[in-house]
Amino acid sequence: MATAVLTISSKNYSSWSLRGWLLCKMAGLEFEEKTVSSEDPSVRAELLLLSPSFLVPCLQHGNVKVWDTLAIAEYLAEVSPDAGILPKDIAARAHCRAVSGEMHSGFHNLRSALPMNLKAHLPEFSVWTGAQGDIDHVFAIWRECLATYGGPYLFGELSLADAMYAPVCARFQTYDVPLDAACAAYCETIMGWPAMTEWIAAAKLEPDELEELDVEF
Ligand SMILES: N[C@@H](CCC(=O)N[C@@H](CS)C(=O)NCC(=O)O)C(=O)O
């Protein structure tokens, strides 16, 4: 397999980096990580060369450069068709793309009100009511998927959807969001996914703190 490099940023804070990285792991891709701090102007210039959108994750695989997490997922599903990134059944595949697309383009209130911070535990955090609607919609998606496909992952086996919602599980743990039994079991499954525990362990060793994301809420 061609040499692959995945450009990411902070393991503690960057939920999109986490999603891209989980997808590479799911695809069984052998890859190197390149970590950039987009706060540093000289690094931003380098990042622009690596990722035309300025954003991470960005995957360089041989001569192929692909950025944007959904595009990376679709590319990896083509490179590793047996990895299960997309379900085999056409209806389940469409459903998986729909709930993954929702995560990619929506849930803005949830994402801004509950930033990913794997090192933190903020049990006193009060959820802004604007975010509660997003949280309830996540619960509805999870309950429907778990009931339809039987769990323990959203589509039975690990898929793109689990990579997309994994940072949400981490946020629910950080902010002690109350969960029903089905959603709690799903979060526990995701937080115990070996790739996830590997990422979290590395995040906890990261020295840098982004003060603006570490305020006490
Ligand atoms: N839609 C993009 C979102 C990527 C994104 O927002 N990445 C953040 C990190 S989580 C980023 O690179 N931000 C640039 C910056 O912080 O300057 C994707 O799906 O990959």
PDBQT file of the ligand as one rigid body, heavy atoms in Angstrom, charges set to zero:
ROOT
HETATM    1  N1  LIG A 301     -15.773  20.134   7.141  1.00  0.00    +0.000 N 
HETATM    2  C1  LIG A 301     -14.411  19.895   7.566  1.00  0.00    +0.000 C 
HETATM    3  C2  LIG A 301     -14.220  20.485   8.949  1.00  0.00    +0.000 C 
HETATM    4  C3  LIG A 301     -12.780  20.419   9.380  1.00  0.00    +0.000 C 
HETATM    5  C4  LIG A 301     -12.473  21.386  10.500  1.00  0.00    +0.000 C 
HETATM    6  O1  LIG A 301     -13.277  22.280  10.849  1.00  0.00    +0.000 OA
HETATM    7  N2  LIG A 301     -11.288  21.213  11.081  1.00  0.00    +0.000 N 
HETATM    8  C5  LIG A 301     -10.819  22.104  12.125  1.00  0.00    +0.000 C 
HETATM    9  C6  LIG A 301     -10.174  21.322  13.255  1.00  0.00    +0.000 C 
HETATM   10  S1  LIG A 301     -11.346  20.313  14.123  1.00  0.00    +0.000 SA
HETATM   11  C7  LIG A 301      -9.710  22.981  11.563  1.00  0.00    +0.000 C 
HETATM   12  O2  LIG A 301      -8.893  22.517  10.794  1.00  0.00    +0.000 OA
HETATM   13  N3  LIG A 301      -9.693  24.258  11.916  1.00  0.00    +0.000 N 
HETATM   14  C8  LIG A 301      -8.676  25.144  11.406  1.00  0.00    +0.000 C 
HETATM   15  C9  LIG A 301      -8.171  26.058  12.417  1.00  0.00    +0.000 C 
HETATM   16  O3  LIG A 301      -8.400  25.777  13.594  1.00  0.00    +0.000 OA
HETATM   17  O4  LIG A 301      -7.499  26.998  12.046  1.00  0.00    +0.000 OA
HETATM   18  C10 LIG A 301     -14.158  18.388   7.555  1.00  0.00    +0.000 C 
HETATM   19  O5  LIG A 301     -15.130  17.655   7.442  1.00  0.00    +0.000 OA
HETATM   20  O6  LIG A 301     -13.012  17.931   7.595  1.00  0.00    +0.000 OA
ENDROOT
TORSDOF 0
